[in-house]
């Protein structure tokens, strides 16, 4: 149970930070948590694929990797959805 709470906390922080950096208003608390958690997986994969380690360890390093992944995820989501037009 303690591990799940850490994932939620990391996801929330990374998702909110990524939304702010990307200039959006976010997706709400649940959406930001999901973006952050998916971003953590994406960031972990990216860092290992590039052979790069986190610049610092512990919780701050985990949040940093999740944040980078969440920014990449939001960037990709906006690329995919920017071509769609909303009808009035």
ABEGO torsion letter per residue (X at the ends): XAAAAAAAAAAAAAAAAAAAAAGBAEAEAAAAAAAAAAAAAAAAAAAAAAGBBBABBEAAAAAAAAAAAAAAAAAAAAAAAAABBBBX
